[in-house]
């Protein structure tokens, strides 16, 4: 089945059953920018948790609604008129069943399939920016070809170096292993066991060792059937003659006579075979010894490499392969040092090319990011990429990559991990999503607005709306400025029914949306708060129209 993502797929519907405080949820989703809001503690992130399960996140059994045996999350995806369905079911026993278009697949396959369509920026995602690996991958997004070439060269060098190290460290042990394997292979090959040969050999041995008893039994049977003064054969003949007198006059007696004669023929046929058995000569001791020796040799192999002959032959195949590999290593050890040196030199060349590509890409990328970061309420921010040569090559390159940052004028620049606040990190993450872009057509932000407000909140809202022009963007937010810019507004609500807490998610109509924005602004829905909410909505609509006009003009 072709499961590559179609062009620009969108998540059109999400169905959730028995997840946390959700009983049953059937949510239709739209394109552009969607926001999810609600009171503190309403469970706004439940939607993110549900989609996280489709991404392969660990399925905690405490996510299953109390009183239920399992939860189910189903996503419906639409692209170019075709629909795809992904789902994941988790039982209270911890068993997880993943499906794509109804077909059961490995969780790894579901995770990879969803990851091509969906990116989630969790509340803690911005923290990942603090690692050198994340900052390096960000810069390498502008020099993928060189980064991939370096990764290949590094893998080849590491494989050769590791093999050489094994050879050098284990020469004595390898010699002992070679001797043992050679002995084991020779021992099995000399016996040359065949699957299924033991049973007929054991039957033959049993016959030969009990030949005297077998002959005696046959002789006694002959005495009873034909050789004795009173024998079965003689009695049957007399019975047939007696019955014949009546068979001439009675059809039933005639039929019985035929059966009696048939029995007599059967007894007569047994006699020569029994005589052959009774007159058989004593077994050949050499033949008995040969069979006993073969069975002993097979039994020895089973005891050492079994328990069955099929296991012995499997062991032989594995031992021969290992023997071949060790012998090849022995032969290759002399030439491998030169190969490692050649691969290391090639790695240095490719690594230098990667560093050059990074240096060329660093300034333009930093400037692009800064343009967005400054719009996000940090007009004096400075940012650049620093490259530091490492003492030894690593999987990431010959140099380390560090984001150097300062948010305020007059402050020294320093590593992003040391100088950025939580709110600043969130805005840098949003700038990266806007400039570099997520690799997927659907992007979710779980409270990316943490730690910001005022003018910065408006700027973040503008960027999220911009991102929503080219992707399906969903945002869990507590800021009215962001919610006012959404194309679709959903509210997460909790209520208690029958002593049980239930979360619901519903799309707001225009009047409900004004009330929700008023609540977010001041915790109330007074006339002034509603007026402020309408003002935000009008401002958001105006910005959207202006943005559209600018895009048309540029086009």
N, C-alpha and C positions, 0 to 999 in steps of 0.2 A: 504494500500500500504506500502510495506517495504521500508523505506527511510533511513535505517542505511547506513553509508558510506561503500563502498566496499574497499578492501585492496588497499592502496596507490592510491587514485583517483588523477587525474591531470586535470587542467583546459586547455583544448585543443583549445578552441576558445572563443573569446569575441566579441559580437556584441553590438554596441552602436548607438542610434539614438537620435539626438536633445539634446545632453548634452553639455551645455556651448558653446564652440566654435566648437564642433564636430557636423557636419551635419550627416554623416553616416560613421561608422567605422566597418570593418569586419577584425578582427585580429586573425590570427592563432598563437598559442603559443606552445613552446616546453618545454621539461623537463630540469632538471638541473638548471643552473644559467642564468637568462635573465636580461638584463639591459635596462633601458629607459633613453636616454639622449636627449639633445636639448639645444637651446639657452635659456638664461634667459628670462622668460616671455612667453616661447612657450607653457606652460601648461602641463609640464611633469607629474604633479600629477593628471591629468584628469583620467588616468587609475585607479589610487588608489581611486578617488572619485566614479568612476563607480562601482568598486567592493565593495566599502563601502556601496552603496545602496543595494547590495545583502546581505550584513551583517546586514541590518536593520537600517543603519544610517538615521538620520532625513533627509527627502527629502525636501530641500529648493526649493521653486518654482523658485528662481532666477537661479537655475541650468539649467532650461529649456531654450533652445536656443531661442533667440528673434525671434518672428514671428511664433513660433510653439506652439501648444496646449498641447503637452505632450512629455515626454522623455521615452525611453525604453532601458533597459540594459538586455542582455541575456548572460548567461554563459553556455558553453557546457563542461561537465565533462566526463572523460573516465576512466574506471577501469575494468580490467579483461574482455575486449571485450564488456562491456555494457556502454551505454551512458545515462547520465541524463542531464536534461535541467532545469535551474532555470532562472527566469526572474522577473523583477519588472518594472511596468509602473507607471509613476507619471504624473498627469494632472495639468494644471495651477490652477485649483480650489483646489489643495492640496490633491486630492483623489489618493490613492495608491492601485494598484492591484498587488498582488504577485502570482506567479504560480510556481508549481513544476511539470515537465513533462506535461505541458499543463493544469493541474488542479489548479483551484483557491484555494489558501490557505490563512490562516491568516499571516500577516506580521511576527508575532512572530514565526510561524512555519518555514517560509523561513529563518529568521535570525538564528534560532537554527540549521537548516539543513546546512546552509553555514558555520556556526561557527565550525562545526565538520570537515570541509574540508579546511578552509582558516583562516589564522591569518594575520592581518595587523599591522605592527609596524609603526604608524604614526610619523610625525616629533615631536609630543609632547609626544609620548609613553614613551620615556626615563624618562620624568618628573614623570610618575607614580611610578617609582622606589623610589621616595623620600618619599612615604607614608609608614608608619609602616605596613599597611595592605598588601601592595605589597611585602614588604620584608619578612613578616611572611608567605605569601603564597609561596614564593620562597623556604624557608626552609622547609615548610610543604610538598613540592613536594617530599621530601625524607622520609617523615613519614606520608603518606596518611592515613594508617589504624588508627593510633592513633588520627590524626586530625579529621577523620570522627566520631570516637567513642566519642571524646570530643564534637563535634558539636551536636550529638544526645543527650548526657547527658545534655548539656547546654539548648537545646530546651525544654527538659522534665522539667528541674528545673524551667526555666522561665515561662512555661505554668502554672505549679502548683502554683508558687509564685504569678503570676498575678491574678490567680483565687482566691487565698486566700486574696490578697489585695482587690479585688473587694468585697469579702464577708465581710471583716472587715470594709471597708469604707462605705458600703451601706446597713447595717443591717436595719436601720429605713426605708430607701427608699424601700428596698426590701419588708418589711412588708406591706407598703402602696400599692406597686405594686401587691403583692399577693392578698390583699383584693379586689382591683379593678378587677383584672383578674378573681377571683373567682365569683364576682358579675356578670361580663359580660358573663362568660361561663354559669352560672346558668340561667341567663335571656334568653339566646338564646336556651339553652337546653329545658327549660320549654315550650317555644312556639313550638319548633321542626319544623321549617319551611321546606317546601318541594318546590324545584324549580318547577315553573309552576302552582302552586295551586291557585294563585290570580285570574287569568283570568276567570276560570269557576265559582269561587265564586262570582265575580262581575257580571257575566251574570245571575246567579241564583238570586242575590239580586235585580238586575234590574227587573227581571220578577215578583218577589213577590211584590215589592213596586208599580208596575204598573198593578197589577192584575185587578183592576176595569176597567181601560181603555182597557186592553186586552180583557176582557169578553164582553165589550160593542161593540168593533170592530167586534168580532166574531158573536155576536147577529145580528148586522146590516148586516153583510155579509150573514147570514142565511136568513134574510128577503128578500134579493135580489135574492139569489140563489133558495130557495125552499119554505119559509114560507109565503111570501107575496101573495096578490091576483094575482098580476102579477109577476111571478118569471122567472128566467133564465131557471130553470128546465122545467117549464110548456111551455115556448116558444120553447125550444129545442124539446120537445115532439110533439108539434103542427107542427113544421117545418119538423120533420121526417115523420109524417103522410102525410103531403102535398107532400113532395118529393117522397114518396113511389109510388104515382100514376104514376109518369113518369118513375121511376126506373125499372118498369116491361118491358119497351120498349126501354130503353137507357142504354148502358153499363157505360157511364161516369156518368150519374145520379145515377146509382147503386153504383158506387165507392164513390161518394159524400155522398150518404145515409149512407154508412158504416162509413165514417169519422164523420158524424153528430151523429150517434149512439154512436161512441167511445167518442165523446165530452160529450154526455149526461151521459155516464157511469163515466167519470172523475168527472163531477159535482156531481153526486150521491155519489161518494166515498168521496168527501170533506165534505159532509153534516154531517155525524156522528162525524168526528173529530172536526169540528167547534162547534157542539152542546156540545161536552165534554168541550171545552174551555169556551164556553158561560155559561155553568152551573156549572163551577168550584166554589168551596166555597172560601170564603175570606181567605187570607194568615194567617198563624199562627204567631202571634206577637213574640212568643218565638223563632221560627225558624229564623225570620228576625233579631232579636236581636243577636242570636248566630252567624249568618253570619257576621253581622256588627262588632261584637266583634273580630272575627277572623281576618277580614281584617284590623281592627285598630291595632291589635297586630303585624301583619306582617308589616304594614306601619311604626310603631314605630321602629321596628328593622331595616328597610331599612333607615330610617332617621338617626339612630345612627351609623349603621355599613355598610350601603349600598354603592351605591344607589340601587343595585339589590339584590335579595335574594341570588344569587350565590356569591356576595361579602360578604354577611352576613355569609354564610357557610365557605367561605375562612377565614374570620376573626376568626370564631370559631376554625378552625383547628390551626391557628397560635397562638391564645390565649391559647389553650390547651397545645401546645408544649412549649410555654414560661412558662406557669404555672407549667408544669412538670419539666422543667429545674430549675426554681427558688425553687421549693419544694425539688428537689434533692440537690441543693446547700445548702439549709437550713439543710438538713440531713447530708451532707458531711462536713459541716464547722468544726465540732468537730474533725474529723479525718484528715483533710487536713494539719494542722500544723505539725503533725508527718510525713506526706508524704513529705512535703517540706524539712524538716530537713533531711530525709533519702536521698532524691535526691541531696541535697547540699553536703552531705558527699560523695555520689557516684561521684559527679562532681569533688570534690577535689582529689579523688583517680585517676580518669581518667585524670584529668589535670596534676597531678604529673607524670603520665606515659607519657603524651605528652611532658612535659618539659624534661624528661629523654631521650626520643627519639630524640628531637630536639638537645639536648646537644651532643648526640652521632653522629648525622648527620652533625652538624655544621662544624666541622673541615674538614672532607673529602670534603664536598661540597665547602667550601671556598678555599681549595687547588686546586680543579679542576677548579674553576673559575679563580683563580690567574694564573694558568698555561696559560690560554688563554689570560687573560688581559695583562700579561707580554709580550706575543707575539704580542700584539696589540700596541706596542710602549710605554709601561709603565713598563720597566724592574724592577723598584724598588717599584712597587705598593705593598701594603699590604691590606689585607681585612679579616675581620672576622665577625662572627655573635655574637651579644651581647644579652643576655636574662636578662630582668629586671622584678622582681616579682611585680605584680600589687596589689593595695590594695583590689580590688574586682575582682571576675571572670568576664571576658568579653566574647563575642561571639568568640573571637580569642584565648582564653586560659587564663591561670593563669598568664602568663608572656608576656611582650611586647618583640618584636623582632626588633633589630636595626642592620643595616649593618654599620660596622665601617670600615673606608677607609682612605688610604693615597696614593697619587700617586707618591710622590717624597721623596727621602731620606732626613733625617733630620727634617722632618715635623711630628708633632704629629698626631696620628690617631684621627679621629672624625666622627660623623655621616655623612653618604654619602650625605644627604640632605644639609649639611652645608659646606662640603669641596670640592665637586666634581664640575668641570666645565662642560659646556654643551658637549664639545667634549669627556670628560672623561665619562660622563653619557652614551653617545652613545656607547662607546666601552664596558662599563660594560653591557649594554643591549644586545649587540651583543654576548658577552661572555656567557650570560645567555641563549640566544637562541641556542648557539652552544652546551653548556654543558647540560642544562636541556632539551633543545629542545622545539620547539613549539608543541602543542598538535595536530597539523594539518599537513597534507602532503603538503600543499601549504602555503608558507610564503612570505609576501611582506614587504619590507623595503622602507619607503618613506624618502629619504635623511637621512639615518642613519649615513652618513659620515659627517654630519654637524660639523664644527669646527675642522676638522683634516686634515692633509696633510703629505707630505714627507714619511718617513719610516712607520709612523703609518697608512698612507693610504694603503701602500703595505700590511701591516699586516692585515688590515681590509679586503682587497681584498682576501687575502689567506683564511681568516675565512669564508667569504661569499661563496667562491668556495668550501670549505670543506663542508659547510652546504648544498650546492647544489648537493653534491654527493648522499645524501640520501633523498632529498626533491626537490620539484619544488620551486625554489626561484626566486623572481622578485625584482629588486632594481631600484628605481629612484635615479640617482646619477649625480653628476657634476665632479666626479674624474675619470680621464683617467686610473689610476691604477686599479680601480675596473672594469671599462668597458672592459679593456683588458683581464680580466680573464673570461669573460662571454662566455657561450655556444651559446647564441643568443643575438644579439645587435639590438635594435629598436631605431629609432630616431623620436622624436616628433617635428613636423614642423608647423609653422603658415604661411599662405599666405592670401592675400586679393583678393577676386574674386567678381566682381560686387559690390564693395563697402562693402562687408561683410567679416569678418575674419573667416577663416576656419582652424581648426587644423587637421593634418593628422598624423598617426603613421604608419611607414613602417619598415620592417626588412631590415637591411643593408647587402649588399654583401661584400666580402673581401675588394675590392678597396674602397667602400664607408665607410667601417668601419675604414680603415686607415686614410681617410680624416677627419672623425668625431673625432677620437682620436687626430689627429694633431690639430684640432680646439680647443679641450678641453685642450690641453697642452699649447697652446700659442695664441689662437685666430686667427691663420692663417694656411694655408696649404702649406707653403714653403717646399723646399726640406729637410731642416734640421728638420722641424717639422714632416714631413712624415717619415724620417729616425728614429726619436725618437719613433713615433707611431709603426713602424714595430718592433723596438727593444722591446717595451712593449709587443706586441703580441707574439713575440718569447719567451720572458721571461715567459709570462703566459703559453704558450704551454709547455715549459720545466718544469715548476713547476708542471703542471698537470700530465705530464708523470712520473715525479719523485714520485709524490703522489701515482699514480696508482701502480708503482713498489713496493713502500713501503707496500701498502695494499696487493698486491699479495704475497710479502715476509712474511708478518704477517700471511696471510692465510695459 
